[in-house]
Every structure is written in C-alpha cells, then in structure tokens.
Amino acid sequence: MKFTVDKHDRYVVIEPLTDVLNGEAAVKLKGEFMLRNTGGQRNIVLDLRHVEQADEDGLRVGLLARRLCKSTGGYFILTGLHQNVRDFIRLSNLEGYFKIVDSLAEAETLIFGNEIRLDLKAGQ
C-alpha cells in the first residue's frame, strides 16, 4: 500500500492511496505513525478520502495513533471519511475515540487551537 505524507509546521497529513484499510495497510501505517511520533510530531491527520472500507485492523491502527498523539498532548484526526467507514466506526462504538472532521481546514483549526492552548499552558 502506498500513501502520501504532507508535512506542515505543527502537524502531518497522511493519506493512504488505497480503497481498503485492512491489516496489510495497517502495518505500514503503524510504522509511519510511530516514526512521526518519535520524530517529535504530536499531531497527525489521517485523510481517508480514497478509503472506501476499513476492517478491525484498520481501526486498531487508528487507536494506536490516537494513543501516540494523546501521550504527547497532540491530536489524531480523521478526515475524508466515506459513509461505509463512518458506519463501521459507529457500529464499532468508536465514534467517541476519534476526532472526525469533514475537511483538512477543520483539522487544522482544531490542531492550532490545541497548540495555542498548550503554548499558553507552558508559559504559565
């Protein structure tokens, strides 16, 4: 599975170029999430615009990324979800675990709001 990585100042956007987020794809994404997180990136946006279906392994790697980002005060955000993927997340009772937005602009707004909050907290 191939994916693109678009690095920004305070976050990275990872976009899988596959229509199914399954175990094979999850293994590759897991390595990328860990690499980004250990490299100091605390905010990850996973753009799923090409992904039409996901399985348990795909959701599990998302939960890992969420834990990695949360442990450093950052956000893991999902965007570009097809209805099939949204329904699978809902049926798996994981809606409350993921930050889901409709666009990259919304993800950026969430991230920058959190970064400002963290900067203010660090300055106290």
N, C-alpha and C positions, 0 to 999 in steps of 0.2 A: 504494500500500500504506500502510495506517495502522499505527501502533504506539503503545504507551504507554511513558512514561518515568516511573519512580518513583525519585525522588532520596532518598538516605539520606546520613548524615554522611560515611561513608568509601567509599561505592560508589553505583552507579546500576544499576537493573534496567530493561532494555529488552525489551519484549515485542511482537514482531511479531504483528499481528492478521490473519494470512493463513495459508492452508494450504500454500502453496508458497514456499520461499525460493529465488528464482531471480534472474536478472540485474536485473530491474526492482526487486525488493525490495532487492537487494544495494546498488544505487546509493543508495537512500535511507538504508539503514543505515550505509553508509560515511560519508556526510555527518554523521550523528548521532554515530558513533564518534569522528570527527575533532573535532567540536565539543566533545564531552565531554572528550576527552583534552587538547585545547589549553586548555580551561577549567579544567584542574587536576584532573580526575577520573582517577585512575590505576587504579581497579577497576571493571570492567564485567561485569555478569551478563546474559547473553542467555537469556531464558526462552522456550523454543521449544515451549511446551505446545500451541499452536494449529497449529504447522507439522508437516504430515504427510510432506512431501517436500522435498528440497533438491537443487540441482544444483551444478555446479562453481563457478559464480559465487557461490552462497550460501556454499560452503566457503571460497572465496578471500577474501571479505569478513571471515569469521571469522579467518582467518590474519592479515589486516591488523590487526584489532582486537587480536589476541594480541600482535603486534609493538608496537603503540602502548602497550598496558598494560605489557608487559615492559620497554620502554625507560624507563619511569618507576618501575620497581620494583613495579608492581601486577600484578593478575591479571585475566585474561579467562576467565570461567567460563560453561560451557553447562549448562543445566538444563532439565528438562521434555521430554527427547527422546523422540519416538515411535520405535518399533522400526525403521521404514524409514530414519529419519535416522541412527540409531545404526549400522545396517548399512552405509549409504553412507559414513559416516566410516571405519568399519572397512575396507571394501573399497578405500577411497582411501588406506589406510595412514596415516591422520592421527590415530589414537587417541592417540598419544604427544604430539601437539602441543597438544591441547586438555585443559583441566581440565573433566571432566564429572562432575557430581553429580546426585543424584536429587531434591534439594529446594533451595528457597531458603535454608532453615535451614542446610544443609550448606555452601552457598556462603558464607553469612555467617560461619560458623565458620572456613572457610579464609581469608577476607579478614581477619578480625580477628586470626587467628594471625599472618598475614603482617605486618599493621600493627604488632602488638606487637614482632615481630622487627625491623622497620625502625626503630621508635622506640628500641628498646634499642641497636641498632647506631649510630644517630645520636647517642645520649647518651654513647658511649664516647670 
